[in-house]
């Protein structure tokens, strides 16, 4: 199984944070999970709230565990709140079903991990995540 290398994880974080700074976003936090849902890398920009790890992780964790990006999770939560509540129970409350959780795919389309970004609006979090993923030569599904 392909995976996100440590080098690509660092690239995603560096470029996501740089994109946020370039566009004047609030300080971001970025987590990279591998295909098994394990943390590969994390960084919190100066000035980012200390509790942002849990939110970034929850966005990415829901994406990888459910195989659906944050926007799809949010739509599902709006349509079937009981389902997402049950899923969150299964995963110990660790799922944050909103945009900013992005599935990462290799060039063959295989899911190799997820990125979670938090700190600004969910739409801006996605912009930063996609900038990092694309800079690493990978594809994202948001």
Backbone bond lengths (Angstrom), bond angles and torsions (degrees), N, CA, C in turn:
res aa  C-N    CA-C-N  psi(-1)  N-CA   C-N-CA  omega(-1)  CA-C   N-CA-C  phi
1 X - - - 1.443 - - 1.525 109.06 -
2 X 1.319 115.29 133.12 1.459 119.95 177.06 1.520 108.75 -70.27
3 X 1.304 115.59 155.21 1.457 119.29 178.26 1.512 110.57 -144.18
4 X 1.305 115.46 166.44 1.455 120.78 175.67 1.517 107.45 -79.62
5 X 1.316 116.40 120.70 1.467 119.75 178.54 1.524 109.78 -71.59
6 X 1.315 115.97 160.45 1.461 120.69 176.69 1.528 110.10 -59.71
7 X 1.309 116.73 -37.80 1.463 120.83 179.47 1.531 111.30 -63.84
8 X 1.336 116.66 -45.27 1.469 119.83 179.03 1.528 110.51 -66.81
9 X 1.320 117.81 -37.05 1.471 120.89 177.41 1.525 110.42 -60.88
10 X 1.324 116.62 -43.35 1.468 120.33 178.52 1.529 110.92 -65.54
11 X 1.335 116.87 -38.12 1.465 120.59 177.31 1.524 110.48 -62.80
12 X 1.327 116.91 -46.27 1.462 120.61 179.69 1.527 110.19 -57.27
13 X 1.315 116.64 -47.43 1.466 120.19 -179.04 1.521 110.96 -63.28
14 X 1.312 116.52 -49.82 1.469 120.53 -177.47 1.523 111.34 -57.86
15 X 1.331 116.83 -46.63 1.462 120.79 -176.81 1.530 112.08 -73.54
16 X 1.322 117.84 -34.04 1.467 120.11 176.82 1.525 110.14 -65.27
17 X 1.325 117.08 -45.12 1.463 120.49 178.50 1.529 111.01 -64.47
18 X 1.331 116.70 -40.12 1.461 120.60 179.19 1.527 111.10 -64.21
19 X 1.337 117.29 -40.41 1.464 121.28 178.92 1.527 109.88 -63.93
20 X 1.303 116.97 -42.33 1.453 120.47 177.68 1.517 112.19 -61.42
21 X 1.317 115.89 -42.12 1.460 120.11 178.93 1.537 110.63 -67.17
22 X 1.331 115.78 -43.51 1.469 121.00 179.58 1.529 112.07 -58.30
23 X 1.327 116.27 -39.61 1.462 121.09 -176.68 1.532 113.22 -91.56
24 X 1.322 116.65 3.18 1.455 120.32 176.98 1.514 114.90 74.71
25 X 1.332 117.01 25.93 1.463 120.60 177.58 1.526 109.89 -69.77
26 X 1.308 115.75 160.30 1.461 120.73 171.14 1.529 107.52 -63.04
27 X 1.348 119.00 160.58 1.469 120.56 -178.25 1.535 111.95 -57.14
28 X 1.323 115.05 129.89 1.460 121.97 -175.61 1.517 112.76 -99.88
29 X 1.321 114.39 159.26 1.456 123.31 169.22 1.521 106.52 -125.91
30 X 1.335 116.40 139.09 1.462 121.14 -174.65 1.525 109.35 -133.42
31 X 1.327 116.29 129.74 1.461 121.39 174.99 1.524 108.75 -122.03
32 X 1.327 115.54 144.85 1.462 122.69 175.73 1.522 107.20 -118.12
33 X 1.335 116.48 126.86 1.462 121.60 175.83 1.518 109.22 -112.10
34 X 1.327 116.25 147.12 1.456 119.96 174.49 1.532 108.77 -81.30
35 X 1.325 116.68 -178.38 1.462 121.32 -175.33 1.526 112.89 -65.80
36 X 1.318 117.89 -16.44 1.458 121.68 177.51 1.517 113.34 -94.64
37 X 1.329 116.83 0.88 1.451 120.73 179.21 1.513 114.84 87.91
38 X 1.337 116.87 12.42 1.467 121.45 -179.48 1.525 110.22 -93.11
39 X 1.325 116.07 142.64 1.460 120.50 -179.34 1.523 109.84 -66.19
40 X 1.319 114.29 125.57 1.467 121.97 175.48 1.522 109.46 -96.83
41 X 1.349 117.00 -38.65 1.464 120.81 -179.89 1.522 108.98 -163.19
42 X 1.337 115.35 155.23 1.462 121.56 177.39 1.515 108.72 -151.93
43 X 1.340 115.00 143.75 1.458 119.90 172.34 1.517 108.84 -149.27
44 X 1.324 115.02 140.68 1.455 123.23 177.55 1.513 106.93 -116.64
45 X 1.342 116.42 122.56 1.465 121.00 -179.57 1.526 109.56 -64.32
46 X 1.317 116.00 154.16 1.461 120.52 173.78 1.523 108.51 -54.77
47 X 1.309 116.24 133.20 1.452 121.11 178.62 1.517 114.87 90.05
48 X 1.327 117.60 -9.45 1.464 120.07 178.06 1.523 109.08 -73.40
49 X 1.312 116.12 144.24 1.459 120.70 179.68 1.528 110.39 -60.85
50 X 1.332 117.67 141.16 1.464 120.48 -176.03 1.526 114.22 -64.62
51 X 1.324 118.52 -23.56 1.458 120.60 -179.31 1.514 114.74 -83.68
52 X 1.301 117.30 5.90 1.467 120.61 -175.18 1.526 113.69 -71.03
53 X 1.336 118.64 -20.86 1.467 118.93 178.77 1.526 110.32 -57.15
54 X 1.329 117.08 -47.37 1.458 120.74 -177.55 1.517 112.91 -60.27
55 X 1.320 116.76 -37.78 1.469 120.36 -179.99 1.528 110.20 -71.40
56 X 1.334 116.90 -47.89 1.470 120.24 178.83 1.528 110.01 -59.42
57 X 1.326 116.00 -44.62 1.461 120.54 179.69 1.526 110.46 -61.67
58 X 1.341 117.34 -44.50 1.456 120.84 -179.09 1.508 113.62 -62.64
59 X 1.319 116.26 -36.42 1.469 120.21 177.13 1.531 109.88 -65.28
60 X 1.320 117.40 -48.43 1.466 121.08 -179.19 1.524 111.52 -69.56
61 X 1.334 116.75 -40.60 1.471 121.49 -176.99 1.527 111.25 -62.72
62 X 1.325 116.58 -44.39 1.455 119.45 176.82 1.510 111.60 -60.64
63 X 1.327 116.22 -39.77 1.466 120.21 179.81 1.516 111.30 -61.80
64 X 1.318 116.71 -48.59 1.466 119.42 -175.64 1.530 111.77 -73.20
65 X 1.324 117.58 -40.49 1.465 120.24 -177.31 1.520 113.01 -70.63
66 X 1.336 116.73 -33.25 1.460 120.53 -179.31 1.526 113.05 -97.24
67 X 1.338 116.36 -11.96 1.459 119.70 -178.56 1.518 112.15 69.07
68 X 1.340 116.17 26.08 1.465 119.45 177.72 1.520 108.89 -141.69
69 X 1.310 114.70 138.84 1.460 120.69 -178.03 1.525 110.98 -66.81
70 X 1.320 115.76 167.78 1.453 122.25 -176.34 1.518 114.52 -57.24
71 X 1.326 117.73 -39.62 1.468 119.47 -179.69 1.529 110.84 -65.58
72 X 1.320 117.41 -37.66 1.463 120.96 177.32 1.528 110.65 -69.03
73 X 1.331 116.68 -36.88 1.465 119.71 176.63 1.523 111.07 -63.99
74 X 1.330 116.54 -41.96 1.457 120.10 -179.74 1.528 110.57 -63.43
75 X 1.330 116.16 -42.83 1.461 119.95 178.06 1.531 110.23 -61.36
76 X 1.314 116.23 -41.38 1.471 120.63 179.01 1.525 110.27 -65.04
77 X 1.328 117.07 -40.49 1.462 121.08 179.35 1.523 110.98 -64.37
78 X 1.334 116.44 -36.97 1.462 120.04 178.62 1.527 111.53 -69.80
79 X 1.333 117.02 -33.10 1.460 121.51 -178.89 1.518 112.84 -85.18
80 X 1.337 115.64 -36.25 1.462 121.24 -175.59 1.533 109.62 -139.54
81 X 1.315 115.26 73.26 1.467 120.13 -177.17 1.519 111.77 -56.77
82 X 1.334 117.00 -37.06 1.467 120.55 -179.61 1.528 111.44 -62.35
83 X 1.328 117.03 -36.21 1.463 120.05 179.66 1.529 110.49 -64.90
84 X 1.329 116.83 -49.61 1.466 119.58 -179.23 1.524 111.19 -66.27
85 X 1.325 117.81 -33.04 1.467 120.01 175.52 1.528 109.59 -64.30
86 X 1.325 116.89 -41.47 1.462 120.57 178.47 1.529 110.84 -65.77
87 X 1.328 116.67 -42.61 1.467 120.76 177.78 1.522 109.90 -59.44
88 X 1.317 116.44 -44.36 1.455 119.71 -179.83 1.529 110.83 -63.97
89 X 1.328 116.81 -32.73 1.458 120.15 174.67 1.519 111.33 -66.05
90 X 1.311 116.28 -42.97 1.463 120.90 178.61 1.532 111.10 -59.84
91 X 1.323 116.38 -39.49 1.461 121.14 -177.13 1.525 113.44 -99.01
92 X 1.318 116.62 23.53 1.454 120.77 173.09 1.521 114.84 64.52
93 X 1.327 116.82 28.96 1.461 120.76 179.08 1.510 114.09 77.19
94 X 1.338 117.52 13.82 1.468 121.66 -173.40 1.527 114.83 -86.15
95 X 1.332 118.08 -2.82 1.467 120.91 -176.13 1.526 109.95 -96.21
96 X 1.340 115.86 130.22 1.462 122.43 174.92 1.533 106.08 -117.07
97 X 1.360 117.54 96.57 1.464 121.72 -170.48 1.525 114.87 -84.13
98 X 1.318 116.12 68.95 1.462 121.70 178.64 1.524 109.63 -140.30
99 X 1.344 118.04 162.57 1.458 120.05 175.86 1.534 111.34 -57.24
100 X 1.305 114.27 148.57 1.458 121.90 -174.87 1.515 110.25 118.62
101 X 1.333 116.02 -12.03 1.460 122.83 170.05 1.516 107.06 -99.60
102 X 1.326 116.93 116.90 1.459 121.40 -172.76 1.529 109.48 -124.63
103 X 1.327 115.95 126.34 1.462 120.12 174.10 1.525 109.36 -71.64
104 X 1.319 116.70 139.18 1.460 121.78 178.55 1.524 108.51 -108.92
105 X 1.338 114.63 128.36 1.460 120.68 -178.17 1.524 110.39 -122.86
106 X 1.334 114.16 148.11 1.464 117.77 173.29 1.521 108.25 -80.21
107 X 1.315 116.78 179.73 1.466 120.76 -175.07 1.528 113.13 -68.39
108 X 1.324 118.19 -13.34 1.467 121.42 175.39 1.521 111.42 -90.58
109 X 1.344 116.89 -4.34 1.453 121.24 178.73 1.511 115.19 93.48
110 X 1.338 117.06 3.94 1.467 120.17 178.80 1.525 110.16 -78.65
111 X 1.329 116.29 135.45 1.461 121.00 176.72 1.526 108.59 -72.12
112 X 1.331 115.63 123.38 1.470 120.30 -178.40 1.525 112.09 -118.09
113 X 1.328 116.93 1.65 1.450 119.80 178.51 1.511 111.09 162.40
114 X 1.329 114.74 -165.55 1.463 120.69 179.18 1.517 109.24 -149.95
115 X 1.324 114.63 154.28 1.458 122.44 175.84 1.521 107.26 -118.33
116 X 1.319 116.10 137.84 1.453 121.67 172.98 1.511 108.52 -121.45
117 X 1.326 116.45 126.50 1.470 121.68 178.11 1.515 107.88 -124.72
118 X 1.319 116.08 138.48 1.456 121.72 176.99 1.520 109.65 -146.98
119 X 1.320 114.59 157.30 1.457 119.87 176.74 1.504 113.29 139.76
120 X 1.330 116.81 -30.11 1.458 121.34 179.17 1.529 106.56 -121.73
121 X 1.320 118.49 -156.00 1.462 119.37 174.52 1.521 108.58 -67.03
122 X 1.318 116.58 157.41 1.466 119.51 179.30 1.521 111.51 -59.36
123 X 1.339 117.88 -39.74 1.468 120.37 179.15 1.527 110.99 -63.66
124 X 1.322 117.38 -40.61 1.465 120.29 177.76 1.523 111.16 -68.92
125 X 1.323 117.10 -35.27 1.463 120.59 175.95 1.528 110.31 -58.98
126 X 1.339 116.33 -40.50 1.470 121.01 178.22 1.524 110.64 -64.35
127 X 1.319 117.37 -42.98 1.473 121.04 179.08 1.524 110.03 -56.75
128 X 1.314 116.97 -46.12 1.468 120.86 179.96 1.523 111.06 -65.28
129 X 1.328 116.89 -44.07 1.467 120.65 -179.98 1.523 111.13 -59.83
130 X 1.330 116.44 -46.36 1.462 120.10 -178.23 1.526 111.41 -65.42
131 X 1.320 117.66 -35.31 1.468 119.80 177.28 1.522 110.31 -61.88
132 X 1.316 116.43 -41.65 1.462 120.07 178.90 1.514 112.42 -67.60
133 X 1.321 116.04 -44.90 1.471 120.84 -178.76 1.528 110.38 -62.21
134 X 1.321 116.66 -46.67 1.469 120.44 179.72 1.518 111.67 -64.23
135 X 1.327 118.16 -37.74 1.466 121.54 178.48 1.520 111.61 -63.84
136 X 1.330 116.19 -27.12 1.471 120.85 178.61 1.531 111.88 -86.05
137 X 1.330 116.58 2.13 1.476 120.21 178.36 1.505 112.84 76.46
138 X 1.337 117.66 25.39 1.457 122.42 -179.06 1.527 109.49 -117.82
139 X 1.315 116.42 173.22 1.454 122.38 179.25 1.518 109.56 -110.74
140 X 1.323 115.95 148.52 1.452 120.31 178.72 1.505 111.74 -125.84
141 X 1.329 114.85 148.07 1.469 121.68 174.73 1.513 105.99 -120.99
142 X 1.328 116.07 115.71 1.450 120.08 -176.42 1.499 111.92 -113.56
